[in-house]
Amino acid sequence: MTDVFETVTTDGLAMVPPTADPASPVADGEADEKDERTLAGEVSGSGAAPCAEPCGPDSDEEGEPDRVDADPLAEFALTESDGIVVTGQGVPVTNFTITLVRVGRADMPDGTEAAYHVAEVALPDGTSLEVGVEGDVYDPAAWMAAGAGRLSVLDRKRFRAYVLCVLTRCGRCETDPWPHVSHMVGTFRAPDGELRISRGLKSVSRARLSLYARRSLPESGSVDLFGGVAALTSDDVATAVLTHALGAVLKPVLGGAYPHLSLTGPPGSGKSTILGQLESRFGFVVVDAPAQLDTAFRQKVALSGSVLPLYADEVGRLSPGAARRLGNSLNSSYRSSWSTHGSSGRAFRLTVPFVGVGQGWAVGDDALRSKVLIYELDPDAKNPDALQALRAMDGTFPLRQYMYWACGYADSKDLAARVDGTAALLRERLPRGLAGPSAAVDRCLWNYASQVCVAHALRRYGLDVDITGFLERSLHDHLRLLTAGPGSEVEQFVEDLLQILAWGRTPPELLYGLRAEGLVVNVRSALEVLRRAGYGYGSSHDHVVTRQLVREGLAESGHRYYINGIRRRMVLFTRKALQAKGFDVSAFHRFGR
């Protein structure tokens, strides 16, 4: 006699030794005396490979009518009745019946493959349910975990026999047409090269840490919401942010690369309004950066498990250490990359496009600077009327419907080649001398070219997206930043200081004044104000910063001026010195108090 459970693999489908004459049913009384293996039935003989079709006696050669197949479940003394499985004596085995099992495998977040099966089950109330069974298909615990409390197995031994019959005797087993179920939320590239929407993440235990694991993406709604949110600014910035968000689902067919985004602006420029709409109307994840991205582990969790974008508010308030670690992770997630964490061997596939939002985000990493789109909100472009009109609109944007359309669109186009061609055109149209050949410049061109192609796709979808001019202007500004280099730390200090002064909402703690000679500033107060706003610098002592400013010809020291009736030590920034270093001093007239 051959033990059928010696042939059950831990991955799923059993390879049952074939038989020409199935064994006789096992009586209930005898089953209680047998162990789990003999309960499933003893099968003998050898012959053809097992099949998923119902097994029955072959017709004879003389053409006699086929005999009616016996109920395969009777072989195991089991019966399906009103959505439950019972023994011959009416004792319940499960509170569900299995209609179909699609056998497949899943790509796990740690880079391994594991058995993953999609099953359709019927419940006693007449409803049906699709569940993802991870691991051993014969394990009752795997089924109950997949059912999230709705599926119960009361007799583990007989359940294994029931699954064995369903898989090999009842014709209810087939190979999953998508054998590699991704652990991603959003889209993934199937083995045949096509872009497909992922399913089953919630059933893959090792991917449940993802911030998108329990996120319900809007199934239906109105595409008019895109135009409503885009109209929040009159300078195309909101439209460009939405374009970046919807284009993220195409990342798997763009060579696995997609740019991050830096969205900055002064207080009152509409950052929080846009973030609120992206979260409530589109279903994207928004986090508070200082609270939820403060450790390397949290950063890797946030950047894994999806190709949909993550929006991090107040990213400029991260500590210098957290910002440095985030930069390392963002370099990896620009292209889908693996990263481990800790001695336990946890592995994360970093894939999420990151959107850093705040008053400022100093991208200090040279490599990362060419992997980020840079957009800045202008308070003067804010459109209050559009916000009122948007509040009157109900519902959500049909994100999942759009994703289905995007999959079909991507499968009919060679998007990677289109982006490469668009990048070449953008290079030809660059102003003379703006940027020379380099890997960073090429990457920056590719990033903005990807947004041009996404905008074209969205127009095909029916959305009003015309941001080519905006993208070209942003590209030129970005390339000037790249070619100028990162500059010194004190140059960044001056740039941040001038930006805060230009916003016109200067904290009273900042001691400064506009004199005939130029702009005078108390460095200690400026450092305190900038740090409170989320800007970080390696030099924390005002005397050190002052010496560096003087050494690099940015300021003159040794000046004392009366500020608020008190004589204070100040540094002097002259227009001529700042202009020689490339700083914009056109707003100097607005700095005076």
Summary of the structure (lengths in Angstrom):
residues: 593
radius of gyration: 31.8
end to end distance: 96.8
largest distance: 116.9
contacts: 1890
relative contact order: 0.08
helix: 39%
strand: 21%
